[in-house]
Amino acid sequence: MKIAHILKKSLFAISFLWLILLVGCQPEDQNPENNSDNIDKALLLELVNDYRSKGCYCGDDYYPPTKALVWNDVLELVAHDHSRDMYINNFFSHEGNDGSDIATRATRRNYKWSIIGENIYSGNATEERVIERWINSPGHCRNIMHDKFEEMGISKAGSYWTQVLGARL
């Protein structure tokens, strides 16, 4: 009888500790604050909107000034999903490790988009350097300057940066 009582108490204690561990281990990608990997979101938005407000050349094509983007936490999560995938699986591509593209990843996060785009960068760099690299790449620059985009989110994991730009339906 005593052994059964001790076993019951031990089982309860182990179950209680297991519950505490489970509650403390929520997936990090559910909270945008955990996704930023120490990036300055306000600075990134300011840098992008500075180019959009002045207009710029993307390769040989001039893009005139256009409206400012606003930060979107869901797009940040979409960006984080891809940056984390590239970081964990050690690859660099717009195609996810599971074969997904940006449209699929945004839809997974329930972002109802009318237009969606993505820029990626790999390297240890400052916010200024990442935006400068994208502006100096015609395709990435066109995404930043596209007048149909209204929102953006950026995230990084390790040295993998992803910017997602979109407009909702």
N, CA, C and O of each residue as an XYZ file, in Angstrom:
676
protein
N       0.824     -1.188      0.000
C       0.000      0.000      0.000
C       0.875      1.260      0.000
O       0.603      2.219     -0.723
N       1.941      1.238      0.834
C       2.838      2.371      0.900
C       3.541      2.598     -0.433
O       3.709      3.743     -0.853
N       3.950      1.537     -1.099
C       4.634      1.641     -2.379
C       3.699      2.237     -3.422
O       4.117      3.076     -4.221
N       2.446      1.815     -3.423
C       1.469      2.349     -4.376
C       1.274      3.843     -4.153
O       1.165      4.603     -5.115
N       1.230      4.270     -2.902
C       1.061      5.686     -2.571
C       2.281      6.498     -3.045
O       2.134      7.582     -3.609
N       3.475      5.958     -2.809
C       4.704      6.634     -3.233
C       4.753      6.723     -4.757
O       5.121      7.763     -5.302
N       4.386      5.641     -5.450
C       4.365      5.642     -6.913
C       3.368      6.669     -7.448
O       3.645      7.367     -8.424
N       2.216      6.752     -6.805
C       1.188      7.699     -7.229
C       1.693      9.134     -7.092
O       1.511      9.946     -8.000
N       2.329      9.450     -5.958
C       2.878     10.789     -5.747
C       3.992     11.090     -6.743
O       4.072     12.202     -7.266
N       4.842     10.118     -7.007
C       5.942     10.301     -7.952
C       5.401     10.548     -9.359
O       5.890     11.423    -10.075
N       4.400      9.782     -9.745
C       3.789      9.948    -11.054
C       3.162     11.337    -11.178
O       3.282     11.980    -12.221
N       2.499     11.800    -10.129
C       1.908     13.132    -10.125
C       2.994     14.196    -10.282
O       2.840     15.129    -11.070
N       4.089     14.060     -9.535
C       5.174     15.036     -9.591
C       5.798     15.068    -10.984
O       6.065     16.143    -11.523
N       6.027     13.905    -11.559
C       6.609     13.842    -12.904
C       5.655     14.461    -13.925
O       6.086     15.198    -14.811
N       4.366     14.165    -13.802
C       3.374     14.728    -14.724
C       3.320     16.239    -14.601
O       3.217     16.945    -15.605
N       3.389     16.737    -13.376
C       3.351     18.172    -13.140
C       4.574     18.851    -13.770
O       4.439     19.889    -14.418
N       5.754     18.275    -13.584
C       6.964     18.837    -14.174
C       6.901     18.806    -15.705
O       7.326     19.757    -16.362
N       6.382     17.737    -16.263
C       6.228     17.618    -17.710
C       5.305     18.715    -18.238
O       5.584     19.314    -19.276
N       4.201     18.980    -17.524
C       3.259     20.024    -17.916
C       3.945     21.390    -17.906
O       3.749     22.187    -18.824
N       4.729     21.660    -16.896
C       5.456     22.935    -16.814
C       6.406     23.073    -17.999
O       6.494     24.144    -18.598
N       7.113     22.004    -18.342
C       8.021     22.044    -19.479
C       7.276     22.301    -20.776
O       7.739     23.085    -21.605
N       6.143     21.665    -20.969
C       5.364     21.850    -22.192
C       4.848     23.270    -22.319
O       4.904     23.852    -23.402
N       4.351     23.831    -21.241
C       3.825     25.193    -21.277
C       4.946     26.181    -21.578
O       4.722     27.170    -22.276
N       6.133     25.933    -21.069
C       7.255     26.833    -21.289
C       7.895     26.712    -22.659
O       8.751     27.528    -23.001
N       7.514     25.733    -23.448
C       8.135     25.490    -24.748
C       7.201     25.784    -25.900
O       7.058     24.962    -26.806
N       6.568     26.930    -25.883
C       5.706     27.317    -26.989
C       6.567     27.626    -28.199
O       7.668     28.151    -28.032
N       6.114     27.323    -29.423
C       6.916     27.618    -30.612
C       7.227     29.107    -30.695
O       6.341     29.942    -30.510
N       8.483     29.439    -30.973
C       8.882     30.843    -30.980
C       8.252     31.637    -32.111
O       8.110     32.854    -31.999
N       7.876     30.983    -33.186
C       7.380     31.739    -34.330
C       5.949     32.214    -34.160
O       5.392     32.793    -35.093
N       5.341     31.998    -33.023
C       3.999     32.502    -32.778
C       4.013     33.935    -32.277
O       2.973     34.593    -32.254
N       5.169     34.421    -31.879
C       5.290     35.764    -31.334
C       6.303     36.553    -32.153
O       7.493     36.239    -32.129
N       5.844     37.583    -32.885
C       6.774     38.338    -33.719
C       7.953     38.917    -32.945
O       9.026     39.108    -33.517
N       7.777     39.196    -31.673
C       8.875     39.754    -30.892
C      10.049     38.784    -30.822
O      11.195     39.213    -30.692
N       9.779     37.475    -30.907
C      10.847     36.485    -30.858
C      11.486     36.259    -32.219
O      12.497     35.562    -32.312
N      10.927     36.827    -33.264
C      11.369     36.518    -34.613
C      12.405     37.473    -35.148
O      13.069     37.167    -36.139
N      12.562     38.604    -34.530
C      13.342     39.666    -35.141
C      14.835     39.384    -35.145
O      15.567     40.023    -35.900
N      15.321     38.441    -34.320
C      16.744     38.141    -34.268
C      17.556     39.419    -34.149
O      18.597     39.580    -34.787
N      17.059     40.315    -33.324
C      17.724     41.586    -33.022
C      17.829     42.534    -34.212
O      18.850     43.198    -34.388
N      16.800     42.599    -35.012
C      16.775     43.582    -36.099
C      16.016     44.816    -35.629
O      15.206     44.747    -34.705
N      16.284     45.921    -36.265
C      15.603     47.172    -35.955
C      14.495     47.373    -36.989
O      14.731     47.894    -38.079
N      13.288     46.952    -36.628
C      12.152     47.007    -37.554
C      11.848     48.436    -37.999
O      11.580     48.683    -39.174
N      11.890     49.366    -37.059
C      11.585     50.761    -37.390
C      12.597     51.303    -38.399
O      12.227     52.010    -39.336
N      13.858     50.975    -38.209
C      14.887     51.429    -39.139
C      14.689     50.800    -40.515
O      14.807     51.489    -41.528
N      14.394     49.515    -40.567
C      14.164     48.850    -41.853
C      13.010     49.500    -42.608
O      13.108     49.760    -43.807
N      11.928     49.756    -41.902
C      10.768     50.392    -42.531
C      11.127     51.800    -43.010
O      10.728     52.211    -44.100
N      11.873     52.526    -42.199
C      12.301     53.882    -42.578
C      13.191     53.852    -43.820
O      13.016     54.668    -44.725
N      14.132     52.929    -43.871
C      15.035     52.839    -45.014
C      14.280     52.526    -46.302
O      14.517     53.151    -47.336
N      13.371     51.557    -46.233
C      12.575     51.189    -47.407
C      11.707     52.364    -47.841
O      11.652     52.697    -49.025
N      11.032     52.989    -46.886
C      10.137     54.100    -47.233
C      10.883     55.330    -47.716
O      10.325     56.139    -48.458
N      12.130     55.484    -47.311
C      12.939     56.588    -47.818
C      13.153     56.426    -49.331
O      13.001     57.387    -50.085
N      13.499     55.232    -49.762
C      13.636     54.982    -51.208
C      12.305     55.173    -51.919
O      12.248     55.788    -52.984
N      11.230     54.643    -51.327
C       9.916     54.758    -51.964
C       9.471     56.220    -52.075
O       8.807     56.588    -53.045
N       9.822     57.040    -51.113
C       9.384     58.440    -51.131
C      10.149     59.282    -52.152
O       9.645     60.302    -52.620
N      11.357     58.858    -52.494
C      12.196     59.633    -53.415
C      12.180     59.088    -54.837
O      12.462     59.816    -55.789
N      11.851     57.804    -54.980
C      11.976     57.166    -56.277
C      13.423     56.754    -56.506
O      14.334     57.305    -55.889
N      13.633     55.791    -57.385
C      15.002     55.362    -57.670
C      15.049     54.505    -58.932
O      14.025     54.047    -59.440
N      16.256     54.308    -59.413
C      16.484     53.410    -60.545
C      16.682     51.997    -60.022
O      17.426     51.766    -59.069
N      16.009     51.068    -60.658
C      16.212     49.648    -60.412
C      16.803     49.118    -61.715
O      16.080     48.813    -62.664
N      18.121     49.014    -61.740
C      18.777     48.722    -63.012
C      18.603     49.919    -63.918
O      18.940     51.040    -63.535
N      18.076     49.701    -65.130
C      17.860     50.788    -66.085
C      16.482     51.426    -65.969
O      16.205     52.429    -66.626
N      15.624     50.856    -65.145
C      14.242     51.330    -65.041
C      14.073     52.267    -63.845
O      14.459     51.949    -62.720
N      13.481     53.436    -64.125
C      13.210     54.390    -63.047
C      11.840     54.111    -62.453
O      10.860     53.923    -63.174
N      11.788     54.087    -61.132
C      10.531     53.942    -60.387
C      10.282     55.254    -59.656
O      11.086     55.657    -58.815
N       9.179     55.920    -59.969
C       8.901     57.212    -59.332
C       8.512     57.028    -57.864
O       8.243     55.913    -57.416
N       8.487     58.132    -57.127
C       8.050     58.054    -55.725
C       6.676     57.378    -55.615
O       5.824     57.510    -56.495
N       6.494     56.664    -54.529
C       5.225     55.967    -54.290
C       4.927     55.986    -52.797
O       5.742     56.435    -51.991
N       3.762     55.497    -52.451
C       3.298     55.564    -51.057
C       4.173     54.717    -50.115
O       4.817     53.748    -50.516
N       4.158     55.133    -48.867
C       4.922     54.430    -47.833
C       4.269     53.078    -47.522
O       3.055     52.909    -47.635
N       5.117     52.124    -47.127
C       4.636     50.833    -46.654
C       4.407     50.916    -45.145
O       4.974     51.774    -44.468
N       3.584     50.027    -44.634
C       3.408     49.888    -43.185
C       3.891     48.497    -42.782
O       3.861     47.559    -43.579
N       4.332     48.381    -41.542
C       4.809     47.102    -41.019
C       3.609     46.194    -40.774
O       2.572     46.642    -40.286
N       3.757     44.921    -41.113
C       2.708     43.934    -40.883
C       3.320     42.739    -40.154
O       4.237     42.094    -40.664
N       2.803     42.449    -38.953
C       3.346     41.362    -38.141
C       3.155     39.989    -38.778
O       3.986     39.102    -38.584
N       2.077     39.800    -39.531
C       1.873     38.503    -40.193
C       2.931     38.312    -41.280
O       3.481     37.221    -41.428
N       3.214     39.363    -42.034
C       4.261     39.259    -43.055
C       5.628     39.045    -42.408
O       6.491     38.384    -42.987
N       5.827     39.593    -41.224
C       7.063     39.322    -40.483
C       7.160     37.831    -40.147
O       8.230     37.232    -40.257
N       6.039     37.241    -39.737
C       6.034     35.809    -39.440
C       6.313     34.976    -40.697
O       7.046     33.989    -40.643
N       5.728     35.378    -41.814
C       5.982     34.681    -43.085
C       7.474     34.777    -43.411
O       8.091     33.791    -43.816
N       8.044     35.960    -43.234
C       9.475     36.153    -43.474
C      10.296     35.288    -42.524
O      11.282     34.669    -42.925
N       9.884     35.255    -41.282
C      10.623     34.458    -40.303
C      10.569     32.974    -40.642
O      11.572     32.270    -40.522
N       9.409     32.500    -41.063
C       9.288     31.089    -41.441
C      10.353     30.723    -42.473
O      11.009     29.687    -42.364
N      10.513     31.585    -43.470
C      11.455     31.266    -44.549
C      12.904     31.440    -44.099
O      13.754     30.608    -44.417
N      13.195     32.511    -43.363
C      14.563     32.705    -42.867
C      14.978     31.544    -41.975
O      16.098     31.044    -42.075
N      14.086     31.127    -41.120
C      14.377     30.011    -40.205
C      14.578     28.713    -40.983
O      15.476     27.933    -40.666
N      13.750     28.478    -41.997
C      13.887     27.295    -42.835
C      15.264     27.286    -43.503
O      15.955     26.267    -43.497
N      15.657     28.422    -44.077
C      16.972     28.492    -44.735
C      18.099     28.275    -43.723
O      19.081     27.590    -44.010
N      17.945     28.866    -42.540
C      18.974     28.754    -41.508
C      19.111     27.313    -41.002
O      20.213     26.766    -40.951
N      18.000     26.720    -40.635
C      18.024     25.359    -40.083
C      18.504     24.347    -41.112
O      19.250     23.425    -40.781
N      18.075     24.518    -42.367
C      18.383     23.538    -43.407
C      19.562     23.944    -44.292
O      19.878     23.258    -45.264
N      20.210     25.060    -43.953
C      21.437     25.503    -44.605
C      21.322     25.560    -46.137
O      22.062     24.891    -46.859
N      20.378     26.372    -46.606
C      20.244     26.604    -48.041
C      19.847     28.059    -48.263
O      19.483     28.755    -47.316
N      19.916     28.519    -49.507
C      19.562     29.892    -49.838
C      18.773     29.878    -51.138
O      19.340     29.670    -52.211
N      17.471     30.097    -51.045
C      16.606     30.035    -52.216
C      15.245     30.634    -51.880
O      14.832     30.671    -50.720
N      14.557     31.102    -52.919
C      13.174     31.544    -52.721
C      12.246     30.349    -52.544
O      11.137     30.502    -52.032
N      12.671     29.191    -52.950
C      11.873     27.976    -52.758
C      12.213     27.388    -51.398
O      13.381     27.179    -51.072
N      11.178     27.124    -50.608
C      11.382     26.560    -49.289
C      11.877     25.123    -49.347
O      11.796     24.466    -50.384
N      12.384     24.653    -48.236
C      12.865     23.285    -48.124
C      11.772     22.268    -48.472
O      12.067     21.154    -48.904
N      10.517     22.661    -48.282
C       9.378     21.788    -48.582
C       8.805     22.038    -49.976
O       7.748     21.503    -50.311
N       9.484     22.838    -50.790
C       9.018     23.142    -52.139
C       8.085     24.340    -52.212
O       7.607     24.679    -53.294
N       7.814     24.990    -51.078
C       6.870     26.114    -51.037
C       7.454     27.364    -51.682
O       8.670     27.545    -51.743
N       6.551     28.225    -52.162
C       6.937     29.538    -52.654
C       6.319     30.584    -51.721
O       5.615     30.238    -50.773
N       6.583     31.843    -51.993
C       6.102     32.910    -51.108
C       4.580     32.927    -51.023
O       4.028     33.184    -49.953
N       3.895     32.660    -52.124
C       2.427     32.661    -52.102
C       1.901     31.584    -51.162
O       0.959     31.820    -50.406
N       2.502     30.420    -51.209
C       2.096     29.318    -50.327
C       2.375     29.649    -48.873
O       1.541     29.401    -48.002
N       3.552     30.210    -48.610
C       3.917     30.525    -47.223
C       3.026     31.614    -46.643
O       2.651     31.542    -45.472
N       2.679     32.624    -47.442
C       1.787     33.691    -46.965
C       0.380     33.134    -46.714
O      -0.263     33.479    -45.723
N      -0.078     32.288    -47.602
C      -1.405     31.685    -47.439
C      -1.451     30.809    -46.192
O      -2.463     30.789    -45.491
N      -0.376     30.088    -45.909
C      -0.302     29.259    -44.688
C      -0.523     30.091    -43.426
O      -1.096     29.616    -42.445
N      -0.065     31.322    -43.470
C      -0.206     32.211    -42.313
C      -1.507     33.018    -42.380
O      -1.690     33.982    -41.636
N      -2.403     32.611    -43.278
C      -3.717     33.245    -43.428
C      -3.640     34.710    -43.841
O      -4.514     35.504    -43.494
N      -2.597     35.066    -44.579
C      -2.520     36.409    -45.148
C      -3.277     36.353    -46.467
O      -2.849     35.683    -47.408
N      -4.396     37.053    -46.535
C      -5.241     37.086    -47.737
C      -4.687     38.159    -48.664
O      -4.992     39.342    -48.511
N      -3.876     37.740    -49.618
C      -3.126     38.684    -50.437
C      -3.723     38.845    -51.829
O      -4.325     37.927    -52.387
N      -3.532     40.057    -52.371
C      -3.845     40.308    -53.772
C      -2.551     40.334    -54.581
O      -2.549     40.042    -55.777
N      -1.448     40.687    -53.913
C      -0.115     40.655    -54.506
C       0.862     40.359    -53.379
O       0.697     40.840    -52.258
N       1.875     39.566    -53.685
C       2.840     39.159    -52.663
C       4.219     39.064    -53.307
O       4.335     38.641    -54.457
N       5.249     39.448    -52.588
C       6.612     39.384    -53.101
C       7.599     39.122    -51.982
O       7.273     39.259    -50.803
N       8.802     38.747    -52.360
C       9.800     38.355    -51.368
C      11.192     38.733    -51.835
O      11.532     38.569    -53.007
N      11.994     39.238    -50.912
C      13.420     39.451    -51.118
C      14.163     38.641    -50.078
O      13.729     38.561    -48.928
N      15.288     38.033    -50.468
C      16.107     37.299    -49.505
C      17.553     37.777    -49.615
O      17.991     38.263    -50.657
N      18.267     37.625    -48.524
C      19.677     38.012    -48.458
C      20.360     37.074    -47.478
O      19.763     36.660    -46.484
N      21.601     36.742    -47.759
C      22.374     35.918    -46.836
C      23.691     36.618    -46.548
O      24.455     36.933    -47.460
N      23.941     36.852    -45.292
C      25.191     37.464    -44.879
C      25.017     38.220    -43.582
O      23.925     38.692    -43.262
N      26.090     38.330    -42.850
C      26.074     39.125    -41.627
C      26.171     40.579    -42.045
O      27.205     41.024    -42.541
N      25.100     41.309    -41.843
C      25.057     42.690    -42.319
C      24.149     43.521    -41.424
O      23.321     42.998    -40.678
N      24.330     44.813    -41.524
C      23.446     45.746    -40.832
C      22.165     45.908    -41.640
O      22.087     45.483    -42.793
N      21.176     46.520    -41.029
C      19.933     46.827    -41.731
C      20.216     47.675    -42.968
O      19.667     47.421    -44.040
N      21.069     48.676    -42.816
C      21.407     49.554    -43.935
C      22.029     48.772    -45.092
O      21.698     49.008    -46.254
N      22.906     47.867    -44.779
C      23.603     47.087    -45.805
C      22.638     46.164    -46.547
O      22.718     46.036    -47.769
N      21.740     45.530    -45.825
C      20.775     44.627    -46.465
C      19.891     45.402    -47.435
O      19.707     44.982    -48.578
N      19.347     46.524    -46.990
C      18.477     47.322    -47.870
C      19.288     47.845    -49.061
O      18.790     47.850    -50.187
N      20.510     48.278    -48.830
C      21.383     48.752    -49.918
C      21.612     47.639    -50.947
O      21.550     47.888    -52.151
N      21.871     46.431    -50.485
C      22.077     45.306    -51.408
C      20.823     45.036    -52.224
O      20.907     44.794    -53.428
N      19.663     45.076    -51.582
C      18.422     44.848    -52.316
C      18.171     45.964    -53.324
O      17.736     45.692    -54.443
N      18.434     47.201    -52.955
C      18.226     48.325    -53.875
C      19.188     48.230    -55.066
O      18.837     48.641    -56.172
N      20.369     47.704    -54.858
C      21.346     47.570    -55.939
C      21.146     46.317    -56.792
O      21.913     46.074    -57.724
N      20.140     45.536    -56.485
C      19.784     44.360    -57.281
C      18.464     44.679    -57.980
O      17.446     44.836    -57.305
N      18.448     44.779    -59.307
C      17.239     45.236    -60.002
C      15.946     44.501    -59.619
O      14.919     45.146    -59.411
N      15.977     43.202    -59.525
C      14.763     42.463    -59.178
C      14.276     42.746    -57.765
O      13.080     42.929    -57.538
N      15.208     42.782    -56.815
C      14.844     43.081    -55.433
C      14.363     44.522    -55.305
O      13.409     44.818    -54.585
N      15.041     45.400    -56.016
C      14.667     46.814    -56.016
C      13.243     47.000    -56.549
O      12.457     47.756    -55.978
N      12.919     46.308    -57.642
C      11.560     46.411    -58.204
C      10.514     46.000    -57.169
O       9.452     46.617    -57.084
N      10.806     44.964    -56.382
C       9.873     44.581    -55.316
C       9.689     45.725    -54.322
O       8.563     46.070    -53.963
N      10.795     46.306    -53.884
C      10.718     47.392    -52.906
C       9.947     48.585    -53.462
O       9.187     49.225    -52.736
N      10.137     48.882    -54.729
C       9.530     50.070    -55.329
C       8.148     49.824    -55.945
O       7.502     50.777    -56.381
N       7.688     48.595    -55.990
C       6.404     48.272    -56.627
C       5.273     49.040    -55.952
O       5.081     48.936    -54.740
N       4.528     49.811    -56.739
C       3.507     50.696    -56.170
C       2.252     49.975    -55.687
O       1.405     50.592    -55.042
N       2.116     48.703    -55.980
C       0.942     47.949    -55.516
C       1.138     47.387    -54.104
O       0.166     47.051    -53.428
N       2.395     47.286    -53.663
C       2.640     46.796    -52.309
C       2.241     47.856    -51.286
O       2.467     49.048    -51.494
N       1.647     47.411    -50.182
C       1.188     48.315    -49.126
C       1.796     48.015    -47.763
O       1.844     48.885    -46.894
N       2.263     46.773    -47.576
C       2.753     46.339    -46.266
C       4.023     45.523    -46.445
O       4.307     45.012    -47.528
N       4.778     45.411    -45.360
C       5.955     44.558    -45.393
C       6.265     44.043    -44.003
O       5.809     44.581    -42.993
N       7.050     42.992    -43.986
C       7.630     42.452    -42.770
C       8.992     41.904    -43.129
O       9.181     41.374    -44.224
N       9.937     42.023    -42.227
C      11.289     41.492    -42.442
C      11.662     40.711    -41.196
O      11.312     41.086    -40.077
N      12.373     39.630    -41.410
C      12.901     38.866    -40.293
C      14.215     38.245    -40.723
O      14.531     38.165    -41.910
N      14.967     37.808    -39.735
C      16.198     37.088    -40.040
C      16.399     35.994    -39.017
O      15.973     36.093    -37.866
N      17.058     34.955    -39.470
C      17.472     33.857    -38.593
C      18.928     33.590    -38.942
O      19.253     33.300    -40.094
N      19.802     33.688    -37.950
C      21.220     33.590    -38.245
C      21.587     34.732    -39.181
O      21.380     35.901    -38.855
N      22.132     34.393    -40.340
C      22.492     35.425    -41.320
C      21.553     35.419    -42.522
O      21.878     36.003    -43.555
N      20.403     34.775    -42.409
C      19.439     34.699    -43.501
C      18.318     35.711    -43.275
O      17.564     35.614    -42.306
N      18.220     36.673    -44.173
C      17.229     37.733    -44.112
C      16.131     37.470    -45.137
O      16.406     37.026    -46.252
N      14.889     37.744    -44.756
C      13.770     37.665    -45.698
C      12.886     38.888    -45.505
O      12.545     39.259    -44.383
N      12.525     39.504    -46.625
C      11.552     40.595    -46.637
C      10.356     40.096    -47.415
O      10.498     39.575    -48.521
N       9.168     40.257    -46.836
C       7.935     39.908    -47.536
C       7.114     41.189    -47.696
O       6.874     41.919    -46.734
N       6.694     41.438    -48.931
C       5.890     42.610    -49.256
C       4.551     42.127    -49.771
O       4.480     41.133    -50.493
N       3.484     42.829    -49.402
C       2.180     42.394    -49.870
C       1.135     43.485    -49.829
O       1.352     44.588    -49.327
N      -0.011     43.125    -50.379
C      -1.214     43.929    -50.279
C      -2.351     42.924    -50.100
O      -2.376     41.867    -50.731
N      -3.278     43.278    -49.233
C      -4.385     42.366    -48.950
C      -5.499     42.487    -49.984
O      -5.638     43.495    -50.677
N      -6.276     41.429    -50.056
C      -7.466     41.432    -50.912
C      -8.441     42.491    -50.445
O      -9.508     42.653    -51.037
